[in-house]
């Protein structure tokens, strides 16, 4: 995997975490345990420190970066959706940042909150716990229900399980030229469906 030292600082990746081979970690990056870093994610600790705590995931094409002397932090069980950009911000414990959302410098997202897909959180904006945060610029919409927080936890557990699946079964191969006999087809009605409402 592309892991780069800069200014004598080397990324920290515990053995029980998974970093996809196409992700890039540079410098002052510290991952916790059971962390998942997805394909093409970029965690650049060449100015400020990048911290992804235990059980969190940073999915495909995400960017984490910050200014000098500024930490960018995803706390325990944080869930960062595909293509999100985190710059010098704090994502609270068990919070979710939706796909393609942007969270700017000094912003704080409270514990158990959800930032909607494509939301834009301005610099130094602060949101409390259990909040639904939507829009551009992002605004508090309402408090999250217990079932919505449980829905988020379920999704994060899937990524924690994915760490183990990747470590045990993922490897680069040549493609098949046709579907092999006996490959199962999932019933699309059983696929995990979101339960969020405005």
FENJO-V445479 format. One record per residue. RES is the residue in one small letter. SS is DSSP state (H for helix, E for strand, C for the rest). Layout:
# FENJO-V445479
res:RES ss:SS
res:RES ss:SS
This chain:
# FENJO-V445479
res:x ss:C
res:x ss:E
res:x ss:E
res:x ss:E
res:x ss:C
res:x ss:E
res:x ss:C
res:x ss:C
res:x ss:E
res:x ss:C
res:x ss:C
res:x ss:E
res:x ss:C
res:x ss:C
res:x ss:C
res:x ss:C
res:x ss:C
res:x ss:E
res:x ss:E
res:x ss:C
res:x ss:C
res:x ss:C
res:x ss:C
res:x ss:E
res:x ss:E
res:x ss:E
res:x ss:E
res:x ss:E
res:x ss:E
res:x ss:E
res:x ss:E
res:x ss:C
res:x ss:C
res:x ss:C
res:x ss:C
res:x ss:E
res:x ss:E
res:x ss:C
res:x ss:C
res:x ss:C
res:x ss:C
res:x ss:E
res:x ss:E
res:x ss:E
res:x ss:E
res:x ss:E
res:x ss:E
res:x ss:E
res:x ss:E
res:x ss:E
res:x ss:E
res:x ss:E
res:x ss:C
res:x ss:C
res:x ss:C
res:x ss:C
res:x ss:E
res:x ss:E
res:x ss:C
res:x ss:C
res:x ss:C
res:x ss:C
res:x ss:E
res:x ss:E
res:x ss:E
res:x ss:C
res:x ss:C
res:x ss:C
res:x ss:C
res:x ss:C
res:x ss:C
res:x ss:E
res:x ss:E
res:x ss:E
res:x ss:C
res:x ss:C
res:x ss:C
res:x ss:C
res:x ss:E
res:x ss:E
res:x ss:C
res:x ss:C
res:x ss:C
res:x ss:C
res:x ss:E
res:x ss:E
res:x ss:E
res:x ss:C
res:x ss:C
res:x ss:E
res:x ss:E
res:x ss:C
res:x ss:C
res:x ss:C
res:x ss:C
res:x ss:E
res:x ss:E
res:x ss:C
res:x ss:C
res:x ss:C
res:x ss:C
res:x ss:E
res:x ss:E
res:x ss:C
res:x ss:C
res:x ss:C
res:x ss:C
res:x ss:E
res:x ss:E
res:x ss:C
res:x ss:C
res:x ss:C
res:x ss:C
res:x ss:E
res:x ss:E
res:x ss:C
res:x ss:C
res:x ss:C
res:x ss:C
res:x ss:E
res:x ss:E
res:x ss:C
res:x ss:C
res:x ss:C
res:x ss:C
res:x ss:E
res:x ss:E
res:x ss:C
res:x ss:C
res:x ss:C
res:x ss:E
res:x ss:E
res:x ss:E
res:x ss:E
res:x ss:C
res:x ss:E
res:x ss:C
res:x ss:C
res:x ss:E
res:x ss:E
res:x ss:E
res:x ss:E
res:x ss:E
res:x ss:C
res:x ss:C
res:x ss:H
res:x ss:H
res:x ss:H
res:x ss:H
res:x ss:H
res:x ss:H
res:x ss:H
res:x ss:H
res:x ss:H
res:x ss:H
res:x ss:H
res:x ss:H
res:x ss:H
res:x ss:H
res:x ss:H
res:x ss:H
res:x ss:H
res:x ss:H
res:x ss:H
res:x ss:H
res:x ss:H
res:x ss:H
res:x ss:H
res:x ss:H
res:x ss:C
res:x ss:C
res:x ss:C
res:x ss:C
res:x ss:C
res:x ss:C
res:x ss:C
res:x ss:C
res:x ss:C
res:x ss:C
res:x ss:C
res:x ss:C
res:x ss:C
res:x ss:C
res:x ss:C
res:x ss:C
res:x ss:C
res:x ss:C
res:x ss:H
res:x ss:H
res:x ss:H
res:x ss:C
res:x ss:C
res:x ss:C
res:x ss:C
res:x ss:C
res:x ss:C
res:x ss:C
res:x ss:C
